[in-house]
Structures are given as C-alpha cells and as structure tokens.
C-alpha cells in the first residue's frame, strides 16, 4: 500500500517501476500514489510479480512515451492506459504468455489475433491491420488522432473501430474478397496483369463494404 503523496517533491523523477505481487488496485483518477509526478514520468515499467493493471492507474499521464510490461502480467484493463497523449511504444517481455508487441510498439494479445492498444502518441498516418488480427479491443484506438487512413487486408473479419477523429470511412481500404469493385482483388499499379476470364462468380453476402 502506498500513501497518496509518497512521491510529492520528487522533481527529478522521470521513470517509475511498479513491483510486487498480484493485482494492482483501481484508483480514482487523481488518487494514484504517483499522481504528483504525473507531468514528469516518461517511462513506466510493470515489474515481475504484477498480474493485473487496475483501472485509472496511469490514465491521463501525458508525458509517458514507453510502457514496459513484464512476463507476469495477465490482465490489462482498458482504462488503465488511456489518455496518454505521448505514448509511442509498448515493450512486452517475450516470456509473457498473454500479451505481445510488434515492431511498431503496438500492444496485442500473445498470438497477435487481437489489438489491445494502439499507442496514442505514434506519429504514423497509415496503419495496416495484420492478417492475423481477428478482434480489436473496444478502446484500442480511442484518442488516436494521428491516423488518417487504415488498411484492412483480411475481410473475413469484422472490426469495430472507434477513433476520436482523423480516419474517414473512405480512407479505410480493404484488400481481400468481399466486393466485386475496385478493391477486390488488390492491384499493385506498379505491375502489369493479364486478364483472367471465368464463367461465373459466386459470392456470399455481404457483397461489398459499401
């Protein structure tokens, strides 16, 4: 247990490592023990032994750019890492059996079949959803403003994506198989293609993303 003002006056502190055993508790937004240094912290490490991140533990920490997650973490509540405007990278231990990150620092489940959290602070205009992704956490893109387009390579899956602003429906490009219009199949304009003539095309609904 930490006192509410344990870090008060620590003006040079810019990294926090949380260690211990078991679940972290849920806090009110301004009652975290490290609240007084929220404007200084740039890196957060969730140490070995911590199994679950409670709601609001770092909600709104706008200077944090990196969150490192140990192998013991089994549950990350969506509201524990929201509203972190400069967050660019998640680094997950390779030994973690529940979560992982890709080369761009995006947080996924272990098999990268679900996007858990897209870092709000990433300054990338376009994001391509990997073919392996079958689900997206409801708040995975909440607060993201840098993205202006998104590419979906696998239309076998249905996604619900919430972004505060930036991505228009016309900028979500699909590249595989649910329409007979220009986006199926996907053609690379740098290459020439020979026509393929067929007798019939059979498709199950939905026929188009539009």
N, C-alpha and C positions, 0 to 999 in steps of 0.2 A: 504494500500500500504506500502511495506517495502523498505527501501533502500538496495542497493546491498551489503553493508558492515556492516549491522546492528549488526551482531554477531562477527565481527572481534575483536580478542583479548580475546574472552571468552574461555580461555583454559581449564576451569573446566566443561564446559557444555557437558553433555552426553545424555540428553533427550530433545526432542522438542515436545511441544503440539501446534498444529495449531488450532486456534479458530476463530470464525467469522460467517458470514452468506453468503450462496450462493456458487457459483463455485470458485474453485481455478484456477488461470490463468495458462497458459502454459508458460514455461520458456525455454530459451536456456540452454544447459547442464551446463554451468559454470556461469550462471547469477541468480541462486536462491539466495534469501536473506540469506540463511543458508549455502551457499557454503563454506565459510571459516571454518566451523566446521564440514565438511563432514567426516573427518577422526576420529572424536571423538564420533559422535552420535551412540548410541547403541539401542535406543528405540524412536519410533515416535508414537505420539497419534494424531489421526484426531478427533478433538473435535466436540461437538454438534453444529449444525448450518451449518457446511460444507456439501455441497451436492455433489460436483463433484471434482475429483482429476485430474488436468490437466497434460499434457504430460511433462515429464522430471522433475517433482517437486522433486523427490528423486532418479532419475536414476543414478546408479553408486555409491551409498552410501554404501561402502563395510564393514562398521563396524556394521551396523544395524542388530539386531537379532530378534526384535519384532516390529510389526506394529499393533497398536490398532485402530479399526475403530468404530466410533460412530453410533448411530441409524439413523442419518440424511443423511448419505452418500447413494446416489442413483446411482452414476456412477463412476467407476474407469477405467480410460483409461489404456490400457495395458502398454504403455510406461512410465507410472508414477512410476512404481515399478520394473523396470528392472535392471539387473546387480548389484544386491545386494548380494554379494557372501556369507555373513554370515547369511542371513535371514533364520530363522528357524520356526517362528511362526506368524500366523495371529490370532488376537483376535478380534472378531466381536461382537458388542452388540447384545444381544438376541432380542432386540426391533427393530433391523434393518430389514426392510421389503424387502430388495433386496439382501443382502449378508449374508453368514454364514461361520463358520469354523467347521471342525470336531475335534476329539480329538487329531489329529496329527498336528493341526495348519494349515491345508491346506485351501485355500480360495475357496469357492463355491458360487453359487447363493443361494438364500434363501432356495429353495427346494432341494438343492444339486443334481440337474439334470445337472449342468454344472460345470466343473472345471475351475475356473478363473485363479488361480495362485498356482503353487507348489513352496514352498519356496526353493530357490536355495541352501541354506546352510544346508538343512536337510541331516544328515548323515545316510541315510537309503538305503540299497542296493536294496530292493524289494518294489514295490508299487502295491497294488491291487485296481483297479478301482472299486468303489462301483457299485452295481447293479442298483442304481438309476440314475447313470450318463448317459445322452443321448448326451451330447456335451462337447467339450473341446475347451477352448479359444485357438486361434492360437498360442499365445506366452506363454501358461500356463507352458510349460516345457522348455522354451528357457533358455539356460545357465546352466541347471541341469547336473551335471557331476557325482553325487554320485550313481545314479541308474544304476544297471547292468541288472535288469530284471523287467518285468511288467506282471501282471496277469489281464486278462480281463474275468470277469465272465459272461458277457452278450453279446453274439454275435449278438443280434438283432440290435445292434447299430454299426455304422461305425464311427471310430475316425481318425482324422488326428493329429499325434503327432510329434512335432519337438523337438529333443534333440541335444545339441551340440555334444555329444559323450556319449559312455557308453552302451547304450541299443542296442544290436544286434537283428535283426529280429528273430533269433532262440530263443532268451530269452524272447519273448513276448508270453505268454502262454494263450490260450483260453480254456474255460471250459464249453461251452454251445452251442451245437447244429448246427454248420454249416459244419460239416465234419463227415465222417464215419471212420476217422482214430483214432489214439490213444487218441486224446484229447476230444473225444465225445463218451459216457459221461465221466466225470472226475472220476477216481477211486482213492480212498484212499488206498495206498498199505498196510496200517496197518490193513485193514479189508478184510474178505473173502466174495465173492459174488457168488450167484448161477446164472447160465446162464438163460437168458430169450429168448425163441425161438419164432420167429414171422414168419408169412407167407410172408410178404413183407415190404419194407421200401420205403417210398415216401418222396422226399425232393425237395425243390425248389432251384435253383441256388442262390448264389454261393454255391457249394458243399464243398469247402474247403478253408481254409485261405491261402493255398499254391498256 
